């Protein structure tokens, strides 16, 4: 049965400069194996599948697949799926916000002046990184452990560890390993000089099912958890914009807000660039 789908550009400054996401509608009746097969065929970093929610507290349900596994939560799929659901005629239960049901639970997405932002979910792992893991991160990045100024576990589902380098330029200059014998999900953060359009440059490195290390052009989950780390540590006290994807020729811009309740919000642009029909 053909199902409508959209390909949404998330976090890009202009068309085709962010992180693409395939969103397949009417996913009831598709089992996990079929969803995974579609995701692998599309060959994007993530593909999502929308269906009616299983709880009255949510507006829709999403399942998120990478090329090698299903994720309980991911950031750019959350914004892209919400955008696609709204543009396809979805009507949220509450004005000004959408509630998404996913493997990690319920995630609130707010609508403000035509932009979407999701509430960063709680971390499932945080805290210091031990010497062995820090040495492994330095090895993957091909730098000295002394070049890492700070590090923390910032896992909200995909398994992220984050390391802080001295500057955005240091982040952009990295030439990481192209493969590794253990799975990694590594975020690298470096500050820009004050006063610029972006406060940080971020790179997201991850290994696939074959051990090859790839780079994500714009990553909502990593930016959400990095922001939680920065605010909790006192490194940041107000919202900011992060740049990502620069080394890939992309123009990802991720907006971070921090409200009075302590909630981190992660937002950015969303644009539908492709419409089609998917089999299955």
PyMOL commands that set and color helices and strands:
alter all, ss='L'
color gray80, all
select helices_A, chain A and resi 32-42+75-87+131-141+145-147+168-172+220-233+246-248
alter helices_A, ss='H'
color red, helices_A
select strands_A, chain A and resi 3-10+19-24+47-51+60-65+70-71+97-102+105-112+115-119+125-127+150-155+161-165+185-191+200-207+213-216+240-244+252-258+264-268+270-278
alter strands_A, ss='S'
color yellow, strands_A
deselect
rebuild
show_as cartoon
